[in-house]
Amino acid sequence: MSRRARSFATAIAALAAATAIASSLRADDGKQVESKQADTKQESSTFIRSRSRDGFTAFDTGTRIYQRADGKGPTVALVGVVHIGDKAYYDRLVATLGQSDIVLYESVLPRGAFGTGGRDDLARQRSTQDAMLFVRGLIAGYLRANDHLPQSAADLRAYTVGRDSRLARPFDLAFVDGWGRALRYARLGESQFELVSLGADGAAGGSGFAMDLALRWMPESIAKRSSDQKKDDHRDLYGEFAEALGTNLQVRSIDYDRANWLPADLPMEELLDRLWKRGERSATIEMLSNQNGLQQGIIRFLLSMVSKSPSFKKMAIEALGGGAERSGKKRSSGLGSVDERIIIDERNEAVIERLHALLDQPNPPKSVAIFYGAAHMPDFEGTLREQFGLEPGEPRWFTAMSVDEWSREKIEARIAKLEAQQKTERESLGAKDAQPSNARTEERLAELRARLEALPPATEAKPSATKTAAPSAAQPSR
């Protein structure tokens, strides 16, 4: 392997660890995923794969629908996703998710982003306070970008969702207090705003749990803030990776502003608290949090060298999907033990709690989709089997990204060769039924013909200036 190839491999290996928790820490993220096998008696299904045949290399993610053996009760779909892929890939996933009544998606956010409420007034009051703090953070982001406070809650929502549509439902949930009433937002002059919940009684004033909850904030004077603070020039490593591959980011390709799409994840405060209590330091988190670190600098340099290179894209696809081919019971998510326990297992538990709450309702939804990174899916599958008594159906595969290294001529040549081989096989078999080898040949031919149809039409070569001109009516040929 050449030094440059080793450098490319190093970049991918580093991104392998980094992207596995990207969606946990960043708004615009990418995640490398590898399938993992749960330590259960029944082997988990695979949710990623890479394919390479006839000059075509592709990386796929899987989707399965789970239901009881008798066909009764709600269904749960596990829709695996990789966070860097082609736009058409995300369009197909959205169409699939549209078949479910409720979609639970991943997004580690502050505690107040997951909705308010509770068993008693104390819980409702605390959840309302969390929601108001979350909204304050959104207002601070608006102020940094626009140098003024939003005129209304509608203005704030439009800006927030325009930046990241995953925040649409969290925004709507946070603007409803623990008693089911809308928060009131008011701009008080040029540099102050107020958020108000009227408490348990829904009326102004009161005491105890009926007391109004008011959050007033006067941010630092806009004039005093430096120009560096006003700029939003946060570099996006995962966006750069996607650009180098000629693909897209999930968060920029999917509109999450849908009433039946709900965030289901660990709150950011809880995730960090769990790390803190254990006294554990994650190398992956360290790398991601250090925006100016040496590792990210090296990766960015390498990405600039290989931007949109087919060979680099092929290498990335093979690295992303390589773990899917490994067998055995040992988990192979590609994460360290700390990262895997927190980033996968414990976040999955939060989703399962939300799923239990949905299905335990008097009128549960008929279908729920869990839309998460494919690395989470084998663990989800084990839980669906053990706790819910659901069994998987046949998988559906969606191509996240691919690279075709063959020209039209080479594809046509391979089709001709396979057709000749197929003809010879059929003649030797006579009138017998098609054999497995012939079926495999037919499958390859179908793939090759589809690739040929997808190519732009061949352009006719222009006549060379040195060639003899065609005879005209004024100059008849001799």
N, C-alpha and C positions, 0 to 999 in steps of 0.2 A: 504494500500500500504506500502510495506517495505521501510526502509530507503534507501536501495540500489536502489530499483525501483524508488523512488522519485528522487534520484540523477541522474538516467538515464533520467528521464523525464525532469529534470532541464537542463541537457546537450542538449537535443533535443530542448527545448524551447529557449535556448540561441542561438543555431545554427539556429533556425528558423529566428531570426532577422538578424543574421550575414550573412547567406548565401543568403539572399534576394538581397544584393547589392555586393556580392563578385566579380562578373564579372566586376563590375564597377571599382574596385580598384586593383585587383590582376590579374596576368597572369594565374596562376593555381587556379581555383576557383571552388566553389560549391554553389548552390543556392537552398534554399527551396522555393517552390512555392505553392501558394494556389490560387484558382480561385477567382476572384472578380466580382461583379455585377456592371455594369455601371448604373449611375443615369439617365437612359433614359426610354422612354415609353416602349421600347421593351427590354425584358430581355436578357442579354447577354448569350452566350453559355458557357458551362463548358469545360475547357481544361485540367483538371486533375481529376483523380478519384482514389480511392483505393478500392480494392476488397478483400473480405475474405470469403472463403467457402471451406468446406471439407478439412480443414487443410492447405489450400493454401492462402497466402496473397500476393497481388501484388499492385504496384503503376504504374499507366498508365498516359501518356500524350496524348493529342489529336491533330489532324491535320484536317483542313477543307479547302476546296477550295471554293472561292467566285467568282461569276460572275453575270453579268446582267441577269435579268429574261428572256430576249429574247435570251440569249446564245451568244450574239455578244460581241466583244471586248476582251481585255486581261483578263486573270484570275489571281487572287492573292491567293496564298496559305498561310495560317497561320500555321506554323509548330512549335508547342510548344515543349519545351525541358526542362528537369531538368538537372542540371549540374553534378549530380552524378548518375551513372547508370551502367548497364551491357554493356560490349563491343558489344554484339549482338544487343542491343537496338540502339546504335549509328550507327551501320552498316545499320540497317533498315531505320533509318532516312536519312542517306546519300543517300541511294537508292531512297528514296522518293524525296529528293531535286534534284536529278539528272533529274527529269522530268520537271524542271523549267528552263527557259532561263537565268534568273538572280536570284541570291540568295543574299538577304540583311541580314547580320548577325550582332550581337551585339558585340561591343568591344570598351570600352571607351579608347581612345588613344590621344596623343598630337595632336594639331590642324593640324600639317603638315602631318599627316598620312592619310588624307581623300582625297588627290589629290589636284592638283594645277589648276590654270586657273582663269577666272573672266571676267567681262563685259568689262574691260578696262585694259590698261597697268599697272596702279597703283595697281589694284587688283591682276593682274598676278605677279607683282613684289613682293607684300607682301606675297602671297601664296607660292611663290618660296622660300622666306626667311624662312617661317614656315617649309617648307619641309626640307630645309637644316639643320635647328636646330633639327628636328626629326631624321634625318640621323646621325647627330653628337651624339645624345644620343645613337643610336644603336652602333656606333663606340666605345663610351665610355664603353658600356657593353661588347663588344668584348675584349677591352683592359683589363678590370678587370679580365676577365676569362682566357685570354691567355697570358698576359704579353707582348704582342706586337700588333702593329697595323695590320689590315688586308692588305694583299698584293694587293687586288683588290676588286672591288664592288662585284664580284662573290663570293669571299671568305666571305665577310661580309654577303651576302644574305644566303649562305649555313649555316653559323653559326646561324644567326638570325632565319631562318625558322626551322632549326633543333631544336631550343629551344622552339619555339612556332609558329606553322604553321599559326595561325591567322594573323601573321605579314607579310605573303607572299605578299598579295595584297597591304597593306599599304606600304611595302618596294618598290614595283614596281611603285606605284603611286608617291611616294616621290622622286624617281630618274628621274622623268620627270618634267621639269620646266614649268612655267605658259604659255610658248609659244609652248609647245609640243616637246621640245628637251631634250635629255638625259643630266643629270648632269654628270660632269666629276669628277671622284675621282682619286687622285694621292697621293701616299705615298712619302713624302719628307724626306728621311733618316729614322732613327730608331724611331724618336719620334715626327714626325710632319706629318700632312696630309693636303690636300687642296680639297675643293669642289668648283666647278665653274659652273655657268650658264653664257652663252654668251649674255644674255639679249634679248631685243626685236628684234635686227637685226641678231642674230645668228652668229655674227662675233666678233673677239677679239677687245677689246678696245671699244670706243664709249662714248657717254655721255647721260645724261637723262635716259630714259628707255632702251636705247640701251647699256648702261654701263654694263660691266661685274659685276656679283655678285660673290664674292669670299669669302669663309669661310676658314680661316686657323686656326689651333688649335694645340698648343703644350701642351699636357697634362703633369701633374706633372711627374717628372722622375720616371720611374718604380722602380729604386733602392731605392727611398725615401719612397715608399709606404710600409706600414706595412703588415705583413703576414695576419693580420686580415682583411685588406681591400681586399686582393687577394682572400680570401675564399668566396665562394658563398654558405653559409650555411643557407640561409633564410628558416625558418621552415614554412611548409605549412599545416595550420590547416585543410583545406578542403581536401587535399590529405590524411591526417590522418583520417578524417571522412570517406572518401571513402574506405580506407584500413580496417577500423574497420567494415564496412558493407560488405566487400568482393566484392566491386564494383570498377568502374573506374571513372576517371574524364573526362568530355567532351573534354577538351582541349588536353588531352593526347590520346584520342580515335578517333579523327576526323582529317583528313588531310584537312586543309583549303586552301592549295596551289592550287587553281583552278581559272582559268582566269575569270569565270563568277560569282565568289563569291566576294561581295563587302562589306566592313565595312560601317555600317550606324548607327551612334550613335552621342551623344553629345561629342565634344572635351573635354578632361579632364580639360583644362583651363576654359572652359565655365561652366562646372558643378561646379567646385570649386568657380568660381566667383559668381555664383548664390547663393551658400550657404553664401559666404562672405557678399554679398550685403544685404541679409536678416538678417544677424546677428544671424542666427539660428545654433544651434549645434545639430548634430544628434548623438544619443546614439549609433546607429549601426555603424556609421562611426568611432566614438571614439573607439569602441571596436576593430574594424578591424585594425585600424591604430596603435594600441598599441600592438605590437607583444609580449611584455613581461608582459602584463597586467594580473591581477589576474583572470579575467574571462576566458581568453584563457588558463591560467595555469590549472584552474579547469577542463575545458572541455577536455584538453589533458590528464589529469590524469584519467578522467572517460572513455575516449576512450580507453586508455591503458588497463583498467579493462575489457572492454566488447568486445575486438577485435574479430570480426568474430563470435559473438554469434548470433544464429538464433533468440533468443528472443529479443535481442536488435534490430536486423534488422527488425523484425516484428513491434516493437514499433515505429521505425523510419518511416517505410512505413505508418503506421496508422497516425502518426503525420503529415507527408508530405501531405497526401491526405485528412485529416479530413475536411479541409475547403471546399472541393468540394461538400460536402453533404449539406452545409448550403444554405438556400434559402433566398430570400428577395432582396431588392434593395441596401442595404448597402454594400459597398465594403468590401471585406474580404481578402486583400492581405497579411495580417499579418504584415504590416509595420506601423510605426507611420506616422502622417500626413505629416511631413517634408520629410521623406524618400519616401513616396508614391508619393508625388507631383513631386519630382525631379527625383527619380530613375525610376518611371514608366511613369507618365504623360509627363513630359518634354522631357525625352529621346524618348518617342514614337513620339512626335511631330517632332523630328529631322528625324526619319525614314519616317514619312509621307511626309515630305518635299522632301526627296530623291525619294520616290515613285511617287509623283507628277511630279518631273523632268523627271523621266524615261518614264512615260506614256504620257507626253506632247511632247515627241520627235516626229519628222516627221515620223519615223519608230519605234514605240515603241515595246518592247518585247511582245511576245504573252503570256508569263507567267512569273510571279514574285513570289518568295517565300520569306516570312519574317520569318527568323529563329531566334527566340528569346525565352527567358525564358517564361514559360507558364503563369506566373503572368501578363505579358504584353498583352496577347491575347484578353481578353474581351474588353479592351479599344481599341485595334486595330480594333476589329470587329465593334464596334459602329461607328468608323470613316469610315470604308469601306462602311458601309450602308449609312451614312449620306452624305459623301463627294463624294463618287464614285458610289453610286447607285448599290452596289454589295450585293448579298444575299448568305448566306452560304449553302453549300451542306451537305451531311451526313458526320458525323465525322468518322475518322479512328483512332484507338487506338493502341498505342505502349507501351509495358510493359518495364518500365525503370528498375525496380528491383523487385524481388519476393523472397519469402522464402516458401519452402515446408516442413512442419513438420511431414508429414505422411510417414510411411514405405511402402514398396511394399505390404506387407501383409494387412495393414490397407486399402490401396487403393483398393486392390482386394476384400476385404470384403465389402467395400461400394459399389463397382460395382455390386457385387452379390445381395446385398440388393436392390439396385435401379432397377436392371433387374427383380427381383421378384416382386417388387412393380409395375413396368411397365406392366408386364405380367398380374397381377391381374386387373389393370385398363383396359387393352385392352379386357380382357375376360368379364368384367362387361359392357363395352360399345358395345361389339359385333362388328358389321361391320361399326359402326359409324366413322365419321372422328375423327382424333386425337384432343383431347381437349387441352386447354392451359396448364393444369397441366402436361399432358403427354409430351408436347413439352418442358417444363422446365426440366422434367426428362431426356429427350433425350439430352438436352444441357449439363446438369451436367455429364451425362455418357460420352459424347464426350470429355469433359474437363478431366475427370478422366482417360480415356483411353489414351489420349495424354500424360498425366503425367506419366502413366505407361510405355509408349513407350520410354519416355525420360530418364527413370532411367537406370543405367547400368545393364547389364544382371545379373540375380541372379547366384551366384557361388554355385556349388554343394558342400555339406559338405564332408570333407575328412573322410575316414573310421577311426574310433577310433582304437588306438593301442591295446585296451583291447578286441576288437571284435575278434571272431574266423576267422582265415584266410580262404579265399575261397579255395576249394579243387583244387589241381593242377593235371596235367596228371600223375605225378609220384605217387600221393597219391589220388587215386580215392575215392569218397565218398562212405560211407556204407549205 
